[in-house]
Amino acid sequence: MDASAKQYYDRQLKLTGFGEPAQFKLSTAKVLVVGAGGLGCPLLQYLVTAGVGELGIVDGDRIALSNLHRQILYTRADIGQYKSTVAAAKLRQLQPDTVIKAYNYNLKQDNILALFAYYDLIVDGTDNFATRYLVNDACVITNKPFVSGAIHDFTAQVAVFNYQGGPTYRCLYPEAPAEAICTTCAINGVLNVLPGIVALYMANEAIKVITGYGDVLSGKLLLIDIQKNKHQQLQFDLVPQNQQIKRLHQDTVMLRAEEVKYYQQENPETQLIDVREEWEFEENNLGGINIPLNTLLAKKGEIDRHKSIIFICETGKRSRIALQLLKEEVNGEILLAKMNY
């Protein structure tokens, strides 16, 4: 470690039980962060300034105005650009010694295993169960530990999975809760401080896994309630069969914008329902009717349940939730679509 690095990391190097051995482990670690949103932004800043040697950022979304109150790496000048690209550029300014790679796409079956194989540790900051299970299964297959964080209203949870033969995400959640219950912050809202608080716990767990300092949250779920100032820790056990995953499950088909138009031409009776907010629909849409997701149940009478439906939103997340909300009440086929592909 040269003199400049010793000065930069001076306060960490002075920590009893940490010091240069731990700092060296950080400098040689390769960490992939999935999601550069509310959790990802502060998480990335603290990992890069802690001294992680190589950092990957995977996120196929672009920056929107509604992101800025909590996704603190971005400004209004960045709107419309890929989150991963902007985040990488700004993180290089914080710590130019870290090798940073941006992946401007979302994780899928055909790209996740090769990507995960390169990294030592995965940190998952996504906001939907489909991706969390995909991350878990890919980590089991590639034998990678991963740190997971999630937020809901004023509460959050943090845990470490697949660590040194410990429990996996499926040991805690054998099946996904209904997405209609566990919705995203785009639906329920979020106070901007909560992702920051949770992201720092996640960064701390990542540093523990890399360096070996402290007690790792393996087989333990940390629950945080910022409204009531409560912290709680629950334990859960390994289910050995969850370590036997050999292949990834089939992804749900998601139509692209141009595919929606073609499908409607071939199936003119299909109802196109845009579940984004009114202001999003007014800015850009493919037609159909606009029923924001948080009003979908109240306005379900406006939908012909005997005809096929395409639910569309910006990234597909709200489309999936709409499917969960109405799949038992619709007799026709339900397809999912997203504007941003």
N, C-alpha and C positions, 0 to 999 in steps of 0.2 A: 504494500500500500504506500503510495507516494505521499509527500508532505501535504499536497493540496487535498487529497482524499481524507487524510487524517484530520485536517482542520475542519473539513465539511462535516464529517461524522463524529466530531469530537465528543459530543454529549452522549451518543450511543456507545462509543468506545469506552467511556468511563463507567458504564453500568456494570456493577458486580454481577457475574454470571452471564454476561453478554460479551462485551469486548470484541477484540479482533477476530477470534474464532467464529463468532456468530456473524460478524460483518463480512467475513470471507465467504461464508455459506450464502449470504444474500447476494454477494457480487457474482456468484457462479450459478445462481438459480434462474430458471426460465419459467415464467408465470404467464398463463393466458387468462385474461379477464373477459368473460362473456357478458356483453351489455355495457354500453358507455352512456347510461342514463343517470337517473337520480342516485342509484347506489354506485354505479361505475365511476362517475366523475370524481368524488372525493376519495374513493378507494384507490383509483389510479394515481392520484396525486401523492398519497401517502406511501404507496408501494414504490413509486419511482424515487421519492426523496429519502426513503429508508435505505435505498441502495440495491434494489433488485437489478441483477445484471442484464436480463433480457425480458421484455414485456410485450405480450401480444394483446391486441384489442380487436375483438370480433363483434361487429354490429352492422347490420344492413340498413338501419334507419337513418333518416336525415333530420337535421335540427329544425324544430318548429318553435314558434313564439311561446306556446304553452309549456315548453320544456324549461324555459330559462329561469324560472323562480327557484328551481331546485337543482338543475344540472349546471353547476357553477363553473364549469370550464368554458362555457359558451356565452357569446354575446349576440346582440341583434345582428351584427355584421356577419355572423356565421349561419344565419337561417338559410335553409335549403341545401347546405353542404352535408356530406356524410359525417356522422358523429365520430366514427373511428379515425377518419383522416384529420379532422380538426383537433381531436383530443391528442393524437400522436404529435402533431406539430407543437402544441402548447406544452406538452410534457417534456419534449426535447429541450425547451427553453428552461424548464425547471432543473433538469438533470441531463446534460448532453452526453454524459458517460454511459447512460443506459441505452441499449439497443432496443428500439421500439418499432414494432411492426403493426400495421393497420390492415385489417381484413374487412372490406366493405361488402359483407354479405351476411346473411343469417345462417345459422347452423342447420344442416340437413343430413339425412342419412348418407348421402354421397360425398360429403366433405368433412364430417366431424371426426372420424377415426384417424385419418391421416394428420389432421391438425392437432388433435390431442396427443398423438404419439410423440410429437416433437417437444412438448412442454413437460415440466416436472410437476406442476401444480395447476389446477383449474380453479378459478374463482367465479362463481355463478351469481350474477346480479340481474337475472331476467325476471319477468313479472308474469309468467304463465306456466301452468303445470305441464303442458306438452313439451316445452323446451327443457324444463327441469328433469323430467323423466328421460329425455333424450340425452342430456348431459350425464345423468347418473349412469345410464346403461353404457354409454361410451367410455366413461371412467372405469367402470367395472371391466369392460373388455380390454382396455388399454392399461389397466392396473395403475390408475392415477388417483390420488386423493383429491377431493374438492371441497372448497369452502362455499357454503350456501347462505344467503340472506334473503329475507322476504319481508314486505311490509303490508299492512292492511289497516286502514283508518289511522288510529293513534297507536297501534301495536306493531310489534315486529318480532322476528325470530332469527337466530343465527345458530349454525351447527357445522360440523366438519364430518364429511362422509367418506367411506372407503379408505380410511386412514389406517395403515398398518394392520390390515385384516379386520378392521372394525366394521360396524353397521353401515349399510348403504341408505340411500334416500328411500328406497322401497321398504326397508325395515321400519322406517318411521311412518311412511305413507304407502301402504300396499297398493292402494288405488287412489286415483286423483279425486279429491272432493269436487262436487259440482262447481264448475266455473261460474255458475250463476251466483253461488254463495261467495266464492273466493275471487272477487272481481279485482280489476286493476285500479291504479290511482286515477286513470283516465275516467273511470266511472264513479268511484267513491270519493275521489279527491285525496289530497295528502298535504299535511303541513310541511313546509319546506325543510325544517330542521330534522325531521325523522330519518330520511335517507342518509343524511350526513352522519347522524349518531350511529346508525346501523352499519354504515360503510366502514367506520373506524373500528368497530368490533370485528368486522370481517377482515380488515387489513391486519389487525392484531393476530387473529387466528392464522392468517397466511404466514406471518412472520414466525409464529410459533412452529408451524409445520416445517418451515424451511430451516430454522436455526436450532430447534429442539429446546428452546427456552419455554418454561411455564407449562401449564396443564392445557392440553388441546381439548376442544369441545367435541371429542369423538364419543359417540353413544350418549351425548348430552345435548339437549335442546335449550338454548337460552331464550327466554321470553321477556320482552321489554314492553312496558306500557308507559309512554311518556305523559299521558294525561293524568295517570294516578301515581306516577313516580314509583312504579313497581318493577322489580326484577325477579324472575323465577327460573329455576333450572329443573328440567325433567330428564330422567334417564330412560333410554330405550335399548333393547338388546339386538344383537345380530340374529338374523334369520339366515342360516347358512345357504339355503337355496337361492337367495338373492345375490350370492357371489358367483352363481353358475351361469350367468347370462352370457350367451355366445353370439347372439346376433341382435340387431336393432329391429324394433317393431316398425311396421309400415307407417309412413307419414300420412296425415290427412291431406287429401288433394286440395290445393288452393289455386283458384283460377287467377290469372293475370287480367289486367284491365282489357287488353285486346281480345282475350279469350271470352270475357263476359259478353262483349258485343257480338262475337261470332255465335256463342251459345244462344243468345236471344234471337238472332236471326233464324236459327234452326228450330228454336222452341219459343215461338212468340207469346205463348200463354204464360211463360215463366215470369214471376213477380220479382223485380229487383228492388231490394229494400236496403237503403243506405243507413247504417246505424251510427254514423258519426254525428257530431254536434251540428246544429243548424249553421253556424258560421263556417264550418269546414265544408258543408254541402254547398253553401253559396259560393265559396271560393272556387270549387272545382268538383264536378260530378259527372256521372255517366247516365244520368236520368233516373227513372224509377221514382220511388217515394222516399222521403226522409223521415225516419222515425228514430231519434236518438236512443241509444241503448238503455239509458236510465228511464225512458218512458215506454219501452217496448211492451212490458206486461200490461200497462194501463191502456195501450192503444192496439192491443193484439186483435181487437175486433175489426180493425181496418185491413187485416190480412185475410185473404181467402185460403183457409187451411186445406182446401182440396186441390190446390194448384202447387206446382213446384215453386220454390223460393231460392233466390240467391241473396245471401246476406253479404254486404260489402262494407269495408271500412278502410282505414289507411294502411294498416300493417297486417290485418288478419286476426288480431287478438280479440277485438270486439266482435268480429264475425263468429269466432268460436264460442264466445259467451252467449251470443244470440241463439246459436244452435242449441246450447244446453238449456236455455230458457224455454224454448218452444218445441223441441224435438218430440215431446210426448203429445203435443196438441196439433201437429200438422200431419195430414195424411199424405201429402205430396212429398216429392224429393226435396231435400235441402242441400244446397251447395254453398260453399264459402268462397269469398274473393277478397282481394285487396288492391287498392290503388297503387301503392308503392311496392314495386317488385324488383 
